[in-house]
Amino acid sequence: MAAAAKHLTPVTLELGGKNPCYVDDNCDPQTVANRVALFRYFNAGQTCVAPDYVLCSPEMQERLVPALQSAITRFYGEDPRSSPDLGRIINEKHFQRLQGLLGCGRVAIGGQSEESDRYIAPTVLVDVQETEPVMQEEIFGPILPIVNVRSLDEAIDFINRREKPLALYTFSNSSQVVNQVLDRTSSCGFAGNDGFLYLTLPSMPLGGVGDAHACHSGMGRYHGKFSFDTFSHHRACLLSCSGLEKLHEVHYSPYADWKKWLIRWALGYQGCTLL
């Protein structure tokens, strides 16, 4: 960004952050688990738009955890390490970082790791506190913390007092709940009852929120035509007739009262092209 600033070059910056996933009591836990597990553990959790943590009530957690276990077994088998569909951590540095996060909260699912091939099992953590390290940084790995909230309002407050995320997910059978989360929060992308499938649509942009409180998500937008627009100069162009000088005389001084009135009227009426 410093190099671009020297030349006033347009910049779009996609980062990440902690992407919340609110799960309402009014939903089918297995459906939610299937979709959350798919997008959390895709590429071993190493996507910037993966659900980073779940917000739900203690009652929903009791139903969701066994459903997540069922989804993980369905996707990766009884021994996920041997599954050809589960990736590995990109390098040793990130493996060690993620292994340290396994000590947060309590392991409800998974938790196994093997340094020799940088394997970390699909993991779910419960009894997680907001102050723990797993809730202080983007996880970027196959670890899913669950944080308990008592209401939709508490979940929205939790989301809004943290950095604005690159993605936000909400699961509920109630469209009112989904719309409330959409209306009362800010994020780059939003999905109701799904994951980051919107990334496959070139008609939808991706990028950070881009204000003073959004350094974790980035700025600008791209994908499809949005990429072209971001890195293109929108040039203003007015082609005026070489004649009709009488009409142009209204621009010229001296400015009689009727000219002042006409100019004020024209400037106040966006449909007028006289000036």
Disulfide bonds with the S-S distance in Angstrom:
none
